[in-house]
Amino acid sequence: MVNDADDADGANAPTRRDYLTYGGAIIGGGLLAGCSSDGDDSTATPEPADAETATATPRPGGAGTESAAPTATETATPDGPYTVSMAPVGEVEFASVPTDVMVYSLLYADMAVAYGHGDAVNSLGFDAEAGGKTLDAYYERLDGVAFDREGLAQLNTGSGNLTVDTELFYELDSDLHLVDPALVASFDGWNRSDVEEIAETIAPWFGNAFSRNHGQPPEAYRDDYEYYTLWEIAEKVAAVFRERERYERLAAVHADLRERIRADLPPESERPRVGAVIFVDGTFYPSTINTPGFANAHVRPLGATDAFADGDVTYQSTYDYEELLEVDPDVLLHQFGIASYYDVGQVRETLADHPVGSRLTAVENDAVYPSANPVQGPLMNLFQLEMTAKQLYPERFGEWPGYSAGDPYPEIPEGERLFDRERVADIVAGDF
């Protein structure tokens, strides 16, 4: 049933905590990428440099659900101060639209671009070049849309400890920290009082990261925390930038895309068993696909069967070849597969050349695909929904074209696109 709430062999393979502790792994042709957990025990993947949320226990009885979180609230006079509310910070007052904004994840960078304020971004959590290439891969298909990453500060060194230097906040002197304060409070050497000092002496916080997988925030923030869908967060950030009309028009494109997909899904009995993974050095790190959170906003609406649903997937989970063959998904979706740290074509070849990997149904049927970046903003989500629909149901939505590592999102013939690129580009440009 579709959830409309939105989205060597490895016997001695490192756990996900090993990747977090040591701050990186050699991935995809020798690139050193910082890795962190995603704040929920429903996944166990060693993630690249734009990963968020460094705790791993699901929040029992957490306030809010993806379908019930409140919508954005903005109070203002036309030209005067205004307030916007979102957990965990509550109500934040703005004297004017922020023009110098600290951003940690691609989620919020993509939102800033979507609302015509990409030039306000002064930082990213990790490697701005790598994160920028991921955004570029999608923006290549939107005429006139771009993200200028030159000169952006890198907030987290990825050198071993997951943290940000306090002095960097003062150096940047932002007028908004578009970052979840609970996320920063979970970093090494930080606590809630440190976070509150930044808000008092520099600028407010505004962000929500643990909605990614409904993970558990630090104890100091749990009573104030709520979970939101991707598009609910997008609505609130639009209110910060006072871009309500852009948000509504993009949300309408998203709603049309969702309805187009929903209306043409095959019966449940004909849907594939899908395994979402990251593959590193002979080890598979699985993720669930139908659990709540914006990390699954590109795949949950497709209503596929989760190959790992009965596997008790936790933060520490890994599979070797033999264990994955026992699960044997019909389709393998390799996360961070578009202009990111993984060459999924090479992964496919590695599996095909392995005596056990070659027996996987997904390998035999050439159904190992580059998949989405879970830290997705609204523009990314449109492409990633289209991509996943084509990968899982090519007979319904058209074949997914070939893709080579580092290339832009592939060009799809106009008649086979699931949403209108020109319309989206016009919205971003403010050409309504």
C-alpha positions in Angstrom: 0.0 0.0 0.0 1.4 3.4 -1.0 2.1 5.7 2.0 1.1 9.2 0.9 2.9 10.7 3.9 5.4 12.5 2.3 9.9 9.8 1.3 37.0 -8.9 0.1 33.7 -10.4 1.3 32.9 -8.3 4.3 33.3 -10.8 7.1 35.4 -8.1 8.8 33.7 -5.1 7.2 33.6 -1.9 9.3 30.3 -1.1 10.9 28.6 2.2 10.3 29.9 3.5 13.6 33.4 2.7 12.3 32.8 5.0 9.4 31.5 7.7 11.7 34.4 7.4 14.1 37.1 7.6 11.5 35.3 10.2 9.5 35.6 8.8 6.1 36.1 5.9 3.7 37.8 5.4 0.4 34.9 5.4 -1.9 34.4 5.5 -5.7 37.9 5.7 -7.1 39.8 6.9 -4.1 37.8 9.9 -3.0 37.9 10.5 0.7 34.4 11.2 1.9 33.3 12.0 5.5 30.5 9.7 6.7 27.9 10.0 9.4 24.8 8.3 10.5 21.4 9.5 9.5 19.7 9.7 12.9 17.6 6.5 12.7 18.2 2.9 13.2 16.3 1.9 10.1 19.3 2.5 7.9 22.9 1.3 8.2 24.7 2.9 5.3 28.1 4.6 5.4 27.1 7.9 3.8 29.1 10.6 2.0 29.9 14.0 3.1 26.4 15.6 3.0 25.0 13.1 5.5 23.2 14.4 8.6 22.1 13.6 12.1 24.6 11.8 14.2 22.3 9.8 16.5 20.8 6.5 15.8 17.9 5.6 18.1 14.3 6.0 16.8 12.3 8.4 19.0 9.6 6.4 20.8 6.3 8.1 20.7 7.8 11.2 19.0 5.6 14.2 18.5 4.2 14.6 15.0 4.0 12.3 12.0 4.6 12.9 8.4 0.9 13.3 7.7 0.0 15.3 10.8 2.7 17.9 11.2 1.5 21.5 11.1 1.9 23.6 8.1 4.0 26.8 8.0 2.8 29.7 10.0 3.9 33.2 9.0 2.7 36.4 10.6 3.7 39.7 9.2 2.8 43.1 7.9 3.6 43.5 4.2 6.8 45.3 4.7 7.6 44.9 8.4 9.0 42.2 10.7 7.5 38.7 10.4 7.7 35.4 12.3 7.9 31.8 11.1 7.5 28.7 13.3 9.1 25.3 13.1 10.2 22.7 15.7 12.5 22.5 17.5 13.2 26.3 17.6 9.5 27.4 17.7 8.7 30.9 16.5 11.5 32.9 15.0 11.2 36.6 14.2 12.8 38.1 11.1 13.3 41.9 10.6 13.9 41.2 6.9 14.6 38.4 4.5 17.9 36.9 5.3 20.7 37.5 2.8 23.7 35.7 4.4 22.7 32.2 5.4 24.6 29.3 6.9 23.5 26.0 5.4 24.7 22.5 6.5 22.9 20.1 4.1 21.9 20.0 0.5 18.3 19.8 1.7 18.4 23.5 2.6 20.7 24.6 -0.2 18.3 23.1 -2.7 15.5 25.0 -1.1 17.4 28.3 -1.2 18.0 27.8 -4.9 14.4 26.8 -5.5 13.1 30.1 -4.0 15.6 32.2 -5.9 17.9 32.8 -2.9 20.8 30.5 -3.7 23.2 33.4 -3.6 22.4 33.9 0.2 24.1 30.5 1.0 27.6 31.0 2.6 28.5 27.4 3.6 27.8 23.7 3.3 28.4 21.0 5.9 31.2 19.2 4.0 32.9 19.5 0.6 31.1 22.3 -1.3 32.6 21.1 -4.5 31.2 17.6 -4.1 27.8 18.8 -2.9 27.7 21.4 -5.7 28.3 18.8 -8.3 25.3 16.8 -7.0 23.1 19.9 -7.3 24.6 20.7 -10.7 23.7 17.2 -12.0 20.0 18.0 -11.5 20.1 21.7 -12.3 21.7 20.9 -15.7 18.2 20.0 -16.8 16.6 23.3 -15.6 17.5 26.1 -17.9 19.0 29.0 -16.0 19.1 27.3 -12.6 22.5 27.1 -11.0 24.2 27.0 -7.6 27.3 29.1 -7.2 29.5 27.2 -4.7 32.7 29.3 -5.2 34.0 30.5 -1.8 31.5 28.6 0.3 32.9 27.7 3.8 33.1 24.0 4.7 31.6 23.7 8.1 32.7 20.2 9.0 36.3 19.0 8.2 35.3 15.3 8.1 38.7 14.6 9.7 37.5 12.3 12.4 35.1 14.1 14.8 31.7 15.2 13.6 31.7 18.8 14.7 31.9 22.4 13.6 34.4 24.9 15.1 32.5 27.6 17.1 34.8 30.3 15.7 33.5 29.6 12.2 30.1 30.9 13.2 31.6 34.2 14.3 33.7 34.4 11.1 30.7 33.9 8.9 28.5 36.2 10.9 25.4 34.9 9.2 22.0 36.5 9.6 20.4 33.1 9.7 21.7 29.6 10.6 19.5 27.4 8.3 20.5 24.4 10.4 18.8 22.3 13.0 20.2 23.3 16.4 19.5 19.8 17.7 21.8 18.5 15.0 24.6 20.8 16.1 24.0 20.0 19.7 24.6 16.4 18.9 28.1 17.2 17.5 31.3 16.5 19.5 32.0 19.3 22.0 28.6 20.9 21.7 25.5 21.1 23.9 22.3 23.1 24.0 23.8 26.1 25.9 26.5 26.4 23.2 23.8 26.4 20.5 21.7 29.0 22.4 24.7 31.3 22.8 25.2 31.3 19.0 21.5 32.3 18.5 21.8 35.1 21.1 25.1 36.6 19.9 25.0 36.0 16.1 21.7 34.9 14.5 18.8 32.5 15.0 18.6 28.9 14.0 15.9 27.5 11.7 16.1 23.9 10.6 14.9 20.3 11.2 17.2 17.4 10.4 15.8 14.5 12.4 12.7 14.4 10.2 15.0 12.7 7.7 14.3 9.2 9.3 12.3 10.2 12.4 15.5 9.7 14.4 15.9 10.7 18.0 17.3 14.2 18.7 19.5 14.9 21.7 17.6 14.7 25.0 17.6 18.4 25.5 15.4 18.9 22.4 13.1 15.9 22.6 10.2 17.6 24.2 10.1 20.3 21.6 10.7 18.1 18.5 8.2 17.4 15.7 8.6 15.5 12.4 7.8 17.0 9.1 7.6 15.8 5.5 10.0 17.3 3.0 7.4 19.5 1.5 6.2 20.7 4.9 9.8 21.8 5.6 10.0 23.4 2.2 6.8 25.4 3.0 8.3 26.7 6.2 11.6 27.7 4.5 9.6 29.4 1.8 8.0 31.5 4.5 11.5 32.5 5.8 12.4 33.8 2.4 8.9 35.2 1.9 8.5 33.1 -1.3 5.0 31.7 -0.8 4.1 31.9 -4.4 7.2 30.0 -5.6 6.5 27.3 -3.0 2.9 26.9 -4.0 3.7 26.6 -7.7 6.5 24.0 -7.0 4.2 22.1 -4.6 1.6 22.0 -7.4 4.2 20.4 -9.8 5.0 17.9 -7.1 1.4 17.1 -6.5 0.8 16.6 -10.2 3.8 14.3 -10.4 2.7 12.3 -7.4 -0.8 11.9 -8.8 0.6 10.8 -12.2 2.6 8.2 -10.5 -0.1 7.0 -8.2 -2.6 6.7 -11.0 -0.4 4.4 -13.0 1.1 2.1 -10.4 0.7 -1.6 -11.1 -1.2 -3.8 -8.7 0.7 -4.6 -5.5 1.2 -8.2 -6.7 3.1 -7.0 -9.7 5.5 -4.6 -7.9 9.2 -5.5 -7.4 11.0 -6.3 -4.2 13.4 -3.5 -3.8 16.7 -3.3 -1.8 18.2 0.1 -1.2 22.0 -0.2 -0.4 25.4 1.3 -0.4 28.1 -1.1 -1.5 31.7 -0.6 -0.1 34.6 -3.1 -0.3 32.4 -6.2 -0.6 29.9 -5.2 2.0 26.3 -4.1 1.5 24.8 -1.4 3.9 21.0 -1.7 3.6 18.3 0.9 4.1 14.6 0.5 4.4 12.5 2.2 1.7 9.0 2.6 3.1 9.7 4.0 6.6 8.8 7.6 7.4 11.1 10.5 6.7 12.2 12.8 3.9 15.1 10.4 3.1 12.5 8.2 1.4 10.5 10.9 -0.3 11.7 9.7 -3.7 10.8 6.0 -3.2 8.1 5.6 -0.6 5.4 7.0 -3.0 6.2 4.2 -5.5 4.7 1.6 -3.2 7.3 -1.1 -3.9 7.9 -4.0 -1.6 10.8 -3.5 0.7 13.2 -6.4 0.5 14.6 -5.6 3.9 11.3 -5.0 5.7 11.6 -8.4 7.5 15.3 -8.2 8.1 15.5 -6.2 11.4 17.7 -3.7 9.7 19.5 -1.6 12.3 22.2 1.1 12.5 24.9 -1.6 12.5 23.5 -3.8 9.8 25.7 -5.2 7.0 25.2 -7.9 4.5 27.8 -9.9 2.7 27.2 -11.5 -0.7 25.7 -14.7 0.6 23.4 -12.9 3.0 22.2 -10.5 0.3 21.5 -13.5 -2.0 19.2 -14.9 0.7 17.2 -11.7 0.5 17.7 -11.5 -3.3 15.9 -8.2 -4.2 14.4 -7.9 -7.7 15.9 -4.4 -7.9 18.9 -2.9 -6.2 18.9 0.9 -5.7 22.4 2.2 -4.9 22.0 5.4 -2.8 24.1 8.6 -3.7 24.3 7.3 -7.3 24.0 10.6 -9.2 27.1 12.8 -9.4 28.2 11.7 -6.0 30.8 9.4 -4.5 29.8 6.1 -6.0 30.3 4.7 -9.5 27.3 2.5 -9.7 28.3 1.2 -13.2 31.5 -0.1 -11.6 29.5 -1.6 -8.7 27.3 -3.4 -11.2 30.4 -4.8 -12.9 31.9 -5.9 -9.6 28.7 -7.7 -8.6 28.5 -9.4 -12.1 32.1 -10.6 -11.8 31.6 -12.2 -8.4 30.6 -15.9 -8.2 27.8 -15.1 -5.7 27.0 -11.5 -6.7 26.4 -12.7 -10.3 23.5 -14.9 -9.0 21.6 -11.9 -7.6 18.3 -11.5 -9.5 18.9 -7.7 -9.8 22.3 -8.4 -11.4 20.9 -11.1 -13.8 18.1 -8.7 -14.9 20.4 -5.6 -15.2 18.4 -3.9 -12.4 21.2 -2.4 -10.4 20.5 1.4 -10.6 22.1 4.6 -9.4 19.6 6.0 -6.9 18.9 9.2 -5.0 20.6 11.4 -2.5 18.4 11.0 0.6 19.2 14.6 1.8 17.0 16.0 -0.9 15.3 19.4 -1.3 12.3 20.0 -3.5 14.0 20.3 -6.9 16.1 17.2 -6.3 12.9 15.4 -5.1 11.1 16.0 -8.4 14.0 14.4 -10.4 14.5 11.6 -8.0 10.8 10.7 -8.0 10.9 10.6 -11.8 14.1 8.5 -11.7 12.8 6.0 -9.3 9.5 5.6 -11.1 11.3 4.7 -14.3 13.7 2.4 -12.6 11.0 0.4 -10.8 8.2 0.5 -13.4 9.7 1.0 -16.8 6.7 -0.5 -18.5 4.5 2.2 -16.9 6.7 5.3 -16.9 9.3 4.6 -19.6 12.8 3.1 -19.5 15.5 4.7 -17.3 18.4 5.6 -19.6 22.0 4.6 -19.1 24.0 6.7 -16.7 27.7 7.1 -16.2 29.3 8.3 -12.9 29.9 12.0 -12.8 27.4 12.9 -15.6 24.5 15.1 -15.2 21.0 13.7 -14.7 20.4 12.0 -18.0 18.5 13.9 -20.7 15.1 12.3 -21.1 13.0 12.9 -24.3 10.3 15.5 -23.7 7.5 13.0 -24.3 8.9 10.7 -21.7 9.4 13.2 -18.9 7.1 12.9 -15.8 7.2 16.7 -15.0 7.7 19.9 -17.0 11.3 21.1 -16.7 10.5 24.5 -18.3 7.7 25.1 -15.8 10.0 24.4 -12.9 12.8 26.6 -14.3 10.4 29.4 -14.7 9.1 29.1 -11.2 12.7 29.3 -9.8 13.4 32.3 -12.0 10.2 34.0 -10.7 8.7 34.0 -14.2 5.1 33.1 -13.3 
